[in-house]
Every structure is written in structure tokens, then in C-alpha cells.
Amino acid sequence: MQDYLQQVRDRLINYRNLFNKELTESELAEISFLEEKLDKCTIAIAVFGMVSRGKSSLINALLGQKLGETGATHGTTKDIAVYTWDIPPTPLPLGEGRNKIQLRLIDTQGIDEVGGEVREAIALEAAKQADLILFVIAGDMARLEQEAIANLQKAYKPILLVFNKTDLYPECDRLAIHQALQNTEMRKLISPQEIVLTSVEPKPVKVRIQYSDGRDSQEIWEQPKPDIQALKERILDLLNTEGKELLAVNVLRSLLEIQNTVTERYVQRLQASTAIASLVFITEAIGVLISPLRWVDGLISGGITGLFVIWAIGRYPSQKKYLWLFLTIAIACVSGGLGINNEVTRYVQIIGLGLSLLFLFKSLTTDIEQSCASGKLGAKTLITAIIQAVPEGSILQRLQNM
């Protein structure tokens, strides 16, 4: 198995070094954070859901202690909270030769506590920090919950659907709800293998205590332990089988966002630099007018156009390098008149030269924009390679067609 984490680390370091002067302070800080995330093998798990679905209770159950305040009738998570989840030692592949895996649990606001646009922004911002999402429901899914899952998937993050409070339903109702969660519409969002049933805060049960010393027996209410073993096993199994790829892809997603932003800024500057393109045209036009030989015209315009292309592409990836070579030769031929020697053709050459440069400039900016994050340093190419390499039925494989 390839060391994807090392490949991702190399991309982060090389991209930062190559584009250091073009990165903002916040982007440099983000890259440093991603490097630290890789070095510490940190996987963040965000918990989402509507109010009173048991999000904070789920975190408390996973941590084995009560940290987050829980409420029965309204949400109590005012801000995003992050907790460290110390799991028992397991042979997770993420820690090979480095620090062992570190898990973070992110508690979020109820998705129905805030307005639609704000809710989506909060969800996506928290999802950006997460490598895995636990979406908690407590029965049949509401339309709002389905919409929230669809919005979260915009961040290309794997989701486990946690059907909580199963102890409140008779077995027949529980099975019916579970079956409904696997309908055709839901399968577009969540596969059946990604649905886990839990009861993180079971309702108290009445038990009778018998005393051996002859005292009368009495009944008391006892709080059962949380039923989260299936969820724990699903998370740990996921980390064991796809943990390295999961961490690599999510770090690359963050790098991809930075690369898209940096390239977008560069393309905007390139499109605004019409003065340089005009200077190239004027220089080549003068060369056509004063050059005594047609082949010299072609040599001048071809050389200047070639330098212009090299300057415009700079350090950014280009998927059409051969096209630019062909266009440079074509422009050189147009400016050289293809052997035709009369005064009228000089002005035809200049018009053709201007149109060719205009087409070249527009096509070049489009190519740079479309080639963003590809190439040796690109996040996009490595993401594709990782997702294509994961086993059939993998949770990451669902991201391939998004």
C-alpha cells in the first residue's frame, strides 16, 4: 500500500515553498495546521443533527464521561465544542512509524436552531474541519434533516447516519423506520451500510432488589448503560480499513480549496494585465512592419509569443502545453506570411496576429483555471488516485461520483 500520508505531506510542503509569496497569512496558517494534522494523525469526527436528537449525549457516551450539557426540549450546544476521544490501543495503520492516531469529537449546534443560510454556513464550516460526520436522528427523517445531509455532502465528507433513541420504539416500529431509511431516495444520500442504531441514553427501567437478610424487597429505577457498541465498532472498523486514505483525502480537500483560491486570484490578475498583452501585440506588429525578411517576422513573433506563454503560465499547471506550442508556431507562420511577399499581406498579417493573440490569451487563462490543482503538486490528481484505489464498497468510494 502506498504511503499516501507522505505524498500529501510532500504536496503541502512543496506547494507552500513554491507559492510562498502568493499565499496569504491565513492560507499559510491553514497549510501549517494541515501539516500538524498529518504529523499527529488527527482525525476529527463532527456530530450533527436537530435539537433533542442526542448529539451531546452521544459524545458523552463515546467519551465515557459527561462533558456536554444535554437538554430534553431545546438545544444546549451554543458554540462548536471539540473534545479529545482517547480510544483503547488498536492496531490502526495510521500510526505506523509516527504518533498513534488521535481522535477529536466536534459537537455542533442543532441544525434547526438557526436560520437556513446561517445553518448551512455553520454546517459546512464545521464539516470542513471534520474527516467523518456522524449525523444523529431519532426516528423518521424530517425534510430538514435530508436537506442538511445534502448540504454537508457538498464538503465531500463521509457520513454515518446514527439512528438514536431506538429503545423508545417497539421492535416492529424500529425495524420499519430502519427499513424506511434505506429507501431509494435515501440511498442517494446514505448507503444502508452507513446506518448505525444506538441508544445513548436509554430510558430508566424498574428493577426489584431482593435482600438476603430477610428485609422486604423493593423496586428502584435503574439507568441502563448506553448502547453504542455497534457505533464504536463501525467507527474503529472504518479507521482500520480506510483511516489513512480518509485522512489523506480530507487534508487534500483543504489544500484543493487553497489551490483553487490562489489560482483564481492569479487568473484575475492575468485577465487584468491587458497592457502586457497589448505590448506583446505592438512589439510583434512593429517587427512585421520593419522586418526585411518574412522568416525574420516569424522568428520575432514566435519568440515573443513563446516568452509571453511561458510568462503567463508561470508556475501554474497547464493541461494543454502542446496546444500552446502549436499556437505559437501558427502565430509565427501567420506573422511570417507563409512566404507571401507584398505590402498588403503585411496588414493582413498584423490583423491575423492580433486575433491569434486574443484567442491565445483567452484560451490560456481558461486552461490555467481548468488545470487548477492538477499536475505534480495538485491536490485533485492525488485525490482521484486515492479514491480509485480504495476497495469496492468503501465509504470513500461514494465520493468518487460527487
Secondary structure as UniProt FT lines:
FT   HELIX           4..18
FT   HELIX           20..22
FT   HELIX           25..39
FT   TURN            40..41
FT   STRAND          42..49
FT   TURN            51..52
FT   HELIX           55..63
FT   STRAND          81..85
FT   HELIX           93..95
FT   TURN            96..97
FT   STRAND          102..107
FT   TURN            111..112
FT   HELIX           116..129
FT   STRAND          132..137
FT   HELIX           143..152
FT   HELIX           153..155
FT   STRAND          159..163
FT   HELIX           166..168
FT   HELIX           171..180
FT   TURN            181..182
FT   HELIX           184..187
FT   TURN            188..189
FT   HELIX           192..194
FT   STRAND          195..197
FT   STRAND          205..209
FT   TURN            212..213
FT   STRAND          218..222
FT   HELIX           229..272
FT   HELIX           274..290
FT   HELIX           294..313
FT   TURN            314..315
FT   HELIX           321..336
FT   HELIX           337..339
FT   HELIX           343..370
FT   TURN            371..373
FT   TURN            376..377
FT   HELIX           379..389
FT   TURN            392..393
FT   HELIX           396..401
//
